[in-house]
Amino acid sequence: MKTIYKYPFRVGSVIEAPAGKVVLVAHEDRSGTPTIWIEHETNAPSDTHYQFVGTGGFIPRGEHVGSAICAPFVWHVYRLDTPT
């Protein structure tokens, strides 16, 4: 069974979450917390790494999976090949 869960970020950190389809990248609340929502199997293990970077940043060994405007910043999310 699939579901969609949210995963908030601290900027500059790498998070672990289940592999799946990133359906939304946005800020969740007035604090502008960058968050991704991922559709994945309900009990999937958190074995995939994701990282947010600001505009001008780039992660060569990652796959860009979405961007979000979290005023005044624009953040870009990469799925990493291996954790940093």
The first five atom37 places (N, CA, C, CB, O) and aatype in JSON, in Angstrom:
{
  "aatype": [12, 11, 16, 9, 18, 11, 18, 14, 13, 1, 19, 7, 15, 19, 9, 6, 0, 14, 0, 7, 11, 19, 19, 10, 19, 0, 8, 6, 3, 1, 15, 7, 16, 14, 16, 9, 17, 9, 6, 8, 6, 16, 2, 0, 14, 15, 3, 16, 8, 18, 5, 13, 19, 7, 16, 7, 7, 13, 9, 14, 1, 7, 6, 8, 19, 7, 15, 0, 9, 4, 0, 14, 13, 19, 17, 8, 19, 18, 1, 10, 3, 16, 14, 16],
  "atom_mask": [
    [1, 1, 1, 1, 1],
    [1, 1, 1, 1, 1],
    [1, 1, 1, 1, 1],
    [1, 1, 1, 1, 1],
    [1, 1, 1, 1, 1],
    [1, 1, 1, 1, 1],
    [1, 1, 1, 1, 1],
    [1, 1, 1, 1, 1],
    [1, 1, 1, 1, 1],
    [1, 1, 1, 1, 1],
    [1, 1, 1, 1, 1],
    [1, 1, 1, 0, 1],
    [1, 1, 1, 1, 1],
    [1, 1, 1, 1, 1],
    [1, 1, 1, 1, 1],
    [1, 1, 1, 1, 1],
    [1, 1, 1, 1, 1],
    [1, 1, 1, 1, 1],
    [1, 1, 1, 1, 1],
    [1, 1, 1, 0, 1],
    [1, 1, 1, 1, 1],
    [1, 1, 1, 1, 1],
    [1, 1, 1, 1, 1],
    [1, 1, 1, 1, 1],
    [1, 1, 1, 1, 1],
    [1, 1, 1, 1, 1],
    [1, 1, 1, 1, 1],
    [1, 1, 1, 1, 1],
    [1, 1, 1, 1, 1],
    [1, 1, 1, 1, 1],
    [1, 1, 1, 1, 1],
    [1, 1, 1, 0, 1],
    [1, 1, 1, 1, 1],
    [1, 1, 1, 1, 1],
    [1, 1, 1, 1, 1],
    [1, 1, 1, 1, 1],
    [1, 1, 1, 1, 1],
    [1, 1, 1, 1, 1],
    [1, 1, 1, 1, 1],
    [1, 1, 1, 1, 1],
    [1, 1, 1, 1, 1],
    [1, 1, 1, 1, 1],
    [1, 1, 1, 1, 1],
    [1, 1, 1, 1, 1],
    [1, 1, 1, 1, 1],
    [1, 1, 1, 1, 1],
    [1, 1, 1, 1, 1],
    [1, 1, 1, 1, 1],
    [1, 1, 1, 1, 1],
    [1, 1, 1, 1, 1],
    [1, 1, 1, 1, 1],
    [1, 1, 1, 1, 1],
    [1, 1, 1, 1, 1],
    [1, 1, 1, 0, 1],
    [1, 1, 1, 1, 1],
    [1, 1, 1, 0, 1],
    [1, 1, 1, 0, 1],
    [1, 1, 1, 1, 1],
    [1, 1, 1, 1, 1],
    [1, 1, 1, 1, 1],
    [1, 1, 1, 1, 1],
    [1, 1, 1, 0, 1],
    [1, 1, 1, 1, 1],
    [1, 1, 1, 1, 1],
    [1, 1, 1, 1, 1],
    [1, 1, 1, 0, 1],
    [1, 1, 1, 1, 1],
    [1, 1, 1, 1, 1],
    [1, 1, 1, 1, 1],
    [1, 1, 1, 1, 1],
    [1, 1, 1, 1, 1],
    [1, 1, 1, 1, 1],
    [1, 1, 1, 1, 1],
    [1, 1, 1, 1, 1],
    [1, 1, 1, 1, 1],
    [1, 1, 1, 1, 1],
    [1, 1, 1, 1, 1],
    [1, 1, 1, 1, 1],
    [1, 1, 1, 1, 1],
    [1, 1, 1, 1, 1],
    [1, 1, 1, 1, 1],
    [1, 1, 1, 1, 1],
    [1, 1, 1, 1, 1],
    [1, 1, 1, 1, 1]
  ],
  "atom_positions": [
    [[0.84, -1.18, 0.0], [0.0, 0.0, 0.0], [0.88, 1.24, 0.0], [-0.95, 0.0, 1.21], [1.86, 1.31, 0.75]],
    [[0.55, 2.22, -0.83], [1.33, 3.46, -0.89], [0.65, 4.55, -0.1], [1.52, 3.9, -2.35], [-0.57, 4.56, 0.1]],
    [[1.48, 5.49, 0.35], [0.98, 6.65, 1.08], [1.92, 7.81, 0.8], [0.88, 6.36, 2.6], [2.99, 7.61, 0.21]],
    [[1.55, 9.01, 1.21], [2.4, 10.19, 1.08], [2.72, 10.69, 2.48], [1.72, 11.31, 0.2], [1.82, 10.94, 3.28]],
    [[4.01, 10.84, 2.76], [4.47, 11.38, 4.04], [5.31, 12.62, 3.79], [5.27, 10.33, 4.83], [5.9, 12.78, 2.73]],
    [[5.35, 13.5, 4.79], [6.17, 14.71, 4.69], [7.45, 14.54, 5.49], [5.38, 15.94, 5.19], [7.49, 13.85, 6.51]],
    [[8.5, 15.21, 4.99], [9.81, 15.14, 5.61], [10.39, 16.55, 5.65], [10.76, 14.17, 4.83], [10.88, 17.05, 4.63]],
    [[10.35, 17.22, 6.83], [10.93, 18.56, 6.94], [12.46, 18.49, 6.98], [10.4, 19.28, 8.2], [13.03, 17.48, 7.38]],
    [[13.1, 19.57, 6.55], [14.55, 19.66, 6.49], [15.07, 20.75, 7.39], [15.01, 19.9, 5.07], [14.4, 21.75, 7.64]],
    [[16.27, 20.55, 7.85], [17.08, 21.65, 8.36], [18.05, 21.93, 7.23], [17.83, 21.3, 9.74], [18.72, 21.02, 6.74]],
    [[18.13, 23.16, 6.8], [18.95, 23.52, 5.65], [20.39, 23.08, 5.87], [18.88, 25.03, 5.38], [20.97, 23.32, 6.93]],
    [[20.96, 22.44, 4.86], [22.34, 21.97, 4.92], [22.46, 20.55, 5.42], [0.0, 0.0, 0.0], [23.53, 19.94, 5.3]],
    [[21.39, 20.0, 5.98], [21.46, 18.64, 6.5], [21.07, 17.63, 5.42], [20.55, 18.47, 7.72], [20.44, 17.99, 4.42]],
    [[21.45, 16.41, 5.63], [21.03, 15.3, 4.78], [20.03, 14.49, 5.59], [22.25, 14.41, 4.3], [20.28, 14.18, 6.75]],
    [[18.9, 14.15, 4.98], [17.93, 13.31, 5.69], [17.82, 11.96, 5.0], [16.54, 14.01, 5.76], [18.12, 11.82, 3.82]],
    [[17.38, 10.99, 5.77], [17.07, 9.67, 5.23], [15.56, 9.54, 5.18], [17.71, 8.52, 6.09], [14.86, 9.9, 6.13]],
    [[15.06, 9.03, 4.06], [13.63, 8.8, 3.88], [13.48, 7.63, 2.91], [12.89, 10.09, 3.35], [14.44, 7.27, 2.24]],
    [[12.31, 7.04, 2.85], [12.11, 5.95, 1.89], [12.23, 6.44, 0.44], [10.75, 5.31, 2.11], [11.9, 7.58, 0.13]],
    [[12.69, 5.56, -0.42], [12.73, 5.87, -1.85], [11.3, 5.95, -2.35], [13.53, 4.8, -2.64], [10.43, 5.2, -1.91]],
    [[11.05, 6.86, -3.26], [9.72, 6.99, -3.83], [9.64, 8.21, -4.71], [0.0, 0.0, 0.0], [10.65, 8.82, -5.04]],
    [[8.43, 8.55, -5.09], [8.19, 9.68, -5.96], [8.02, 10.94, -5.12], [6.94, 9.44, -6.84], [7.14, 11.0, -4.27]],
    [[8.86, 11.95, -5.36], [8.71, 13.24, -4.69], [7.54, 13.95, -5.36], [10.03, 14.1, -4.76], [7.6, 14.26, -6.55]],
    [[6.47, 14.21, -4.59], [5.27, 14.81, -5.16], [5.15, 16.31, -4.91], [4.05, 14.12, -4.62], [4.41, 17.0, -5.6]],
    [[5.89, 16.81, -3.91], [5.84, 18.24, -3.62], [7.07, 18.65, -2.84], [4.56, 18.6, -2.83], [7.55, 17.91, -1.98]],
    [[7.58, 19.83, -3.15], [8.63, 20.49, -2.37], [8.08, 21.87, -2.06], [10.03, 20.54, -3.14], [7.74, 22.61, -2.98]],
    [[7.99, 22.23, -0.77], [7.41, 23.52, -0.39], [7.8, 23.84, 1.05], [5.86, 23.49, -0.54], [8.43, 23.04, 1.73]],
    [[7.42, 25.04, 1.5], [7.58, 25.33, 2.93], [6.27, 24.98, 3.6], [7.97, 26.83, 3.19], [5.19, 25.15, 3.03]],
    [[6.38, 24.49, 4.82], [5.19, 23.97, 5.49], [4.44, 25.01, 6.31], [5.58, 22.84, 6.38], [3.22, 24.91, 6.45]],
    [[5.13, 25.98, 6.84], [4.47, 26.9, 7.75], [5.08, 28.29, 7.63], [4.56, 26.4, 9.19], [5.92, 28.54, 6.77]],
    [[4.66, 29.17, 8.5], [5.16, 30.55, 8.46], [6.66, 30.66, 8.69], [4.44, 31.38, 9.48], [7.28, 31.65, 8.3]],
    [[7.26, 29.66, 9.33], [8.7, 29.71, 9.57], [9.48, 29.43, 8.3], [9.09, 28.7, 10.65], [10.7, 29.65, 8.27]],
    [[8.8, 28.96, 7.26], [9.48, 28.7, 5.99], [10.27, 27.41, 5.99], [0.0, 0.0, 0.0], [11.2, 27.26, 5.19]],
    [[9.94, 26.47, 6.86], [10.66, 25.2, 6.93], [10.53, 24.45, 5.61], [10.13, 24.34, 8.09], [9.42, 24.09, 5.22]],
    [[11.65, 24.21, 4.91], [11.56, 23.45, 3.66], [11.15, 22.01, 3.96], [12.92, 23.48, 2.91], [11.66, 21.38, 4.89]],
    [[10.23, 21.51, 3.17], [9.66, 20.17, 3.4], [9.46, 19.48, 2.06], [8.31, 20.26, 4.18], [9.09, 20.12, 1.07]],
    [[9.69, 18.16, 2.03], [9.33, 17.39, 0.85], [8.27, 16.38, 1.24], [10.57, 16.67, 0.24], [8.24, 15.89, 2.37]],
    [[7.39, 16.09, 0.3], [6.37, 15.06, 0.47], [6.7, 13.96, -0.54], [4.91, 15.63, 0.25], [6.87, 14.23, -1.73]],
    [[6.8, 12.72, -0.05], [7.22, 11.59, -0.88], [6.14, 10.51, -0.85], [8.58, 11.03, -0.41], [5.67, 10.12, 0.22]],
    [[5.77, 10.04, -2.04], [4.85, 8.9, -2.14], [5.7, 7.64, -2.15], [3.94, 8.99, -3.44], [6.58, 7.48, -3.0]],
    [[5.43, 6.74, -1.2], [6.2, 5.5, -1.11], [5.37, 4.42, -0.43], [7.53, 5.74, -0.35], [4.3, 4.68, 0.11]],
    [[5.9, 3.22, -0.47], [5.24, 2.11, 0.23], [5.17, 2.45, 1.71], [5.99, 0.75, 0.0], [6.12, 2.99, 2.27]],
    [[4.05, 2.15, 2.35], [3.8, 2.54, 3.73], [4.9, 2.12, 4.69], [2.49, 1.97, 4.19], [5.32, 2.92, 5.53]],
    [[5.39, 0.91, 4.58], [6.4, 0.41, 5.52], [7.8, 0.35, 4.92], [6.01, -0.95, 6.01], [8.63, -0.43, 5.38]],
    [[8.06, 1.15, 3.9], [9.38, 1.13, 3.25], [10.45, 1.64, 4.21], [9.37, 1.99, 1.96], [10.18, 2.54, 5.0]],
    [[11.65, 1.07, 4.15], [12.74, 1.54, 5.01], [13.25, 2.9, 4.56], [13.88, 0.52, 5.03], [13.19, 3.25, 3.38]],
    [[13.77, 3.66, 5.52], [14.38, 4.96, 5.2], [15.82, 4.72, 4.79], [14.3, 5.95, 6.43], [16.74, 4.77, 5.61]],
    [[16.01, 4.46, 3.5], [17.34, 4.09, 3.02], [17.81, 4.97, 1.86], [17.34, 2.65, 2.58], [18.79, 4.65, 1.19]],
    [[17.11, 6.08, 1.63], [17.49, 7.0, 0.57], [17.83, 8.34, 1.19], [16.35, 7.15, -0.48], [17.18, 8.77, 2.15]],
    [[18.85, 9.01, 0.66], [19.31, 10.27, 1.22], [18.91, 11.43, 0.32], [20.84, 10.24, 1.42], [19.0, 11.35, -0.9]],
    [[18.45, 12.52, 0.96], [18.03, 13.73, 0.27], [18.73, 14.93, 0.92], [16.48, 13.89, 0.31], [18.98, 14.93, 2.12]],
    [[19.03, 15.95, 0.09], [19.66, 17.16, 0.61], [19.1, 18.38, -0.1], [21.18, 17.09, 0.46], [18.93, 18.37, -1.32]],
    [[18.83, 19.45, 0.66], [18.44, 20.74, 0.12], [19.68, 21.59, -0.07], [17.42, 21.46, 1.05], [20.59, 21.56, 0.76]],
    [[19.73, 22.34, -1.17], [20.77, 23.36, -1.38], [20.1, 24.62, -1.9], [21.87, 22.85, -2.38], [19.03, 24.56, -2.51]],
    [[20.73, 25.74, -1.65], [20.18, 27.0, -2.14], [20.54, 27.24, -3.6], [0.0, 0.0, 0.0], [21.38, 26.54, -4.17]],
    [[19.89, 28.23, -4.18], [20.19, 28.6, -5.56], [21.68, 28.92, -5.68], [19.32, 29.81, -6.02], [22.25, 29.61, -4.84]],
    [[22.28, 28.41, -6.73], [23.73, 28.54, -6.92], [24.46, 27.3, -6.46], [0.0, 0.0, 0.0], [25.6, 27.08, -6.85]],
    [[23.81, 26.48, -5.63], [24.4, 25.23, -5.19], [24.11, 24.13, -6.19], [0.0, 0.0, 0.0], [23.18, 24.21, -6.99]],
    [[24.92, 23.1, -6.15], [24.77, 21.98, -7.07], [25.41, 20.76, -6.43], [25.4, 22.29, -8.46], [26.47, 20.87, -5.82]],
    [[24.78, 19.61, -6.56], [25.34, 18.37, -6.03], [25.57, 17.44, -7.22], [24.38, 17.7, -4.95], [24.63, 16.82, -7.71]],
    [[26.81, 17.34, -7.69], [27.08, 16.6, -8.93], [26.72, 15.12, -8.87], [28.52, 16.72, -9.28], [26.42, 14.53, -9.91]],
    [[26.74, 14.52, -7.71], [26.44, 13.09, -7.64], [24.99, 12.84, -7.23], [27.37, 12.4, -6.66], [24.63, 11.72, -6.85]],
    [[24.18, 13.88, -7.3], [22.78, 13.75, -6.93], [21.86, 13.95, -8.13], [0.0, 0.0, 0.0], [22.27, 14.41, -9.19]],
    [[20.6, 13.58, -7.92], [19.55, 13.78, -8.93], [18.58, 14.83, -8.42], [18.81, 12.44, -9.25], [18.0, 14.67, -7.35]],
    [[18.4, 15.92, -9.17], [17.48, 16.97, -8.78], [16.05, 16.42, -8.82], [17.62, 18.22, -9.7], [15.63, 15.89, -9.84]],
    [[15.31, 16.54, -7.71], [13.95, 15.99, -7.65], [12.89, 17.05, -7.38], [13.88, 14.92, -6.58], [11.7, 16.73, -7.32]],
    [[13.3, 18.3, -7.22], [12.31, 19.35, -7.02], [12.9, 20.61, -6.42], [0.0, 0.0, 0.0], [14.01, 20.59, -5.87]],
    [[12.16, 21.7, -6.53], [12.57, 23.0, -5.99], [11.37, 23.66, -5.34], [13.17, 23.91, -7.1], [10.23, 23.32, -5.64]],
    [[11.65, 24.62, -4.45], [10.57, 25.33, -3.78], [10.98, 26.74, -3.45], [10.14, 24.59, -2.51], [12.14, 27.0, -3.11]],
    [[10.03, 27.66, -3.55], [10.24, 29.03, -3.1], [9.78, 29.1, -1.66], [9.46, 30.07, -4.0], [8.6, 28.9, -1.35]],
    [[10.72, 29.37, -0.78], [10.43, 29.55, 0.65], [10.96, 30.94, 0.99], [11.1, 28.39, 1.57], [12.05, 31.08, 1.55]],
    [[10.18, 31.96, 0.64], [10.62, 33.35, 0.67], [11.44, 33.65, 1.91], [9.42, 34.28, 0.6], [11.04, 33.31, 3.03]],
    [[12.57, 34.28, 1.73], [13.08, 34.88, 0.5], [14.0, 33.96, -0.3], [13.82, 36.15, 0.84], [14.69, 34.42, -1.21]],
    [[14.03, 32.67, 0.01], [14.97, 31.74, -0.62], [14.29, 30.81, -1.62], [15.68, 30.92, 0.44], [13.08, 30.61, -1.57]],
    [[15.08, 30.25, -2.52], [14.64, 29.16, -3.38], [15.55, 27.98, -3.07], [14.68, 29.55, -4.92], [16.77, 28.1, -3.16]],
    [[14.96, 26.84, -2.7], [15.7, 25.64, -2.33], [15.52, 24.57, -3.39], [15.26, 25.13, -0.96], [14.47, 24.48, -4.03]],
    [[16.54, 23.76, -3.55], [16.54, 22.69, -4.54], [16.87, 21.39, -3.81], [17.56, 22.96, -5.7], [17.79, 21.34, -3.01]],
    [[16.11, 20.33, -4.1], [16.28, 19.05, -3.42], [16.95, 18.06, -4.37], [14.92, 18.49, -2.93], [16.57, 17.92, -5.53]],
    [[17.96, 17.39, -3.84], [18.67, 16.35, -4.58], [18.54, 15.02, -3.86], [20.15, 16.72, -4.78], [18.68, 14.94, -2.64]],
    [[18.28, 13.97, -4.63], [18.37, 12.6, -4.12], [19.83, 12.21, -4.33], [17.35, 11.6, -4.87], [20.34, 12.29, -5.45]],
    [[20.48, 11.79, -3.28], [21.91, 11.51, -3.33], [22.19, 10.06, -3.68], [22.56, 11.85, -2.0], [21.44, 9.16, -3.31]],
    [[23.3, 9.86, -4.41], [23.75, 8.5, -4.71], [24.26, 7.83, -3.44], [24.86, 8.52, -5.8], [23.98, 6.66, -3.19]],
    [[25.01, 8.57, -2.65], [25.52, 8.08, -1.37], [25.47, 9.24, -0.4], [26.98, 7.51, -1.5], [25.53, 10.39, -0.83]],
    [[25.36, 9.0, 0.91], [25.27, 10.1, 1.87], [26.58, 10.89, 1.93], [24.92, 9.58, 3.26], [27.65, 10.35, 1.66]],
    [[26.47, 12.18, 2.29], [27.67, 13.01, 2.46], [28.12, 12.98, 3.89], [27.41, 14.44, 2.02], [29.12, 13.62, 4.22]]
  ]
}
